């Protein structure tokens, strides 16, 4: 990719934000729906997958132009932002390619499978003058927020909280990476169990 490509504008105003998506598997439907929900401000202009069936299904579902490779997508579309919904191990090299082509990057979680790869993504986007965003919606999950408050108030230990949720310490740390507060409104078995654990 051209390392001197002109970065996509930011902020984008006066027109719709153009999205492209790479990786037309299960999670891609969430992105398609989100873009469609904001159709007055956003549009999906291209999709990409190496699996011909997945690509054909995405093209049929969205009406976006289909590409069999990221290289083709970057060369053949005018997307402002490229969504990476591919396997996590590919995010770094794909983000670097997108940045080199002057495109903003929205990466599904996890950002990368190695710390160094994540750093490389940040550097590439910063050096290219484009934005990098990583999806971390679980930070706002009401159960996770309840655990965060309990940890902040020293009601439970990290070990106890992680075991109660049935997740690793690393996953708990990842999910708690936020300052947002959320009320515990949903009533599911996990939330009831956490309420009992954290209010003893």
PEKAHU-V148200 format. One record per helix or strand. SS is the DSSP state (@ for helix, = for strand). FROM is the first residue (numbers start at 1). LEN is the number of residues. If there is no record, write none. Layout:
ss=SS from=FROM len=LEN
ss=SS from=FROM len=LEN
This chain:
ss== from=17 len=6
ss=@ from=28 len=10
ss== from=42 len=7
ss=@ from=52 len=11
ss== from=65 len=3
ss=@ from=70 len=7
ss== from=81 len=4
ss=@ from=88 len=13
ss== from=104 len=4
ss=@ from=115 len=14
ss== from=132 len=3
ss=@ from=137 len=4
ss=@ from=142 len=11
ss=@ from=158 len=8
ss=@ from=169 len=7
ss=@ from=189 len=10
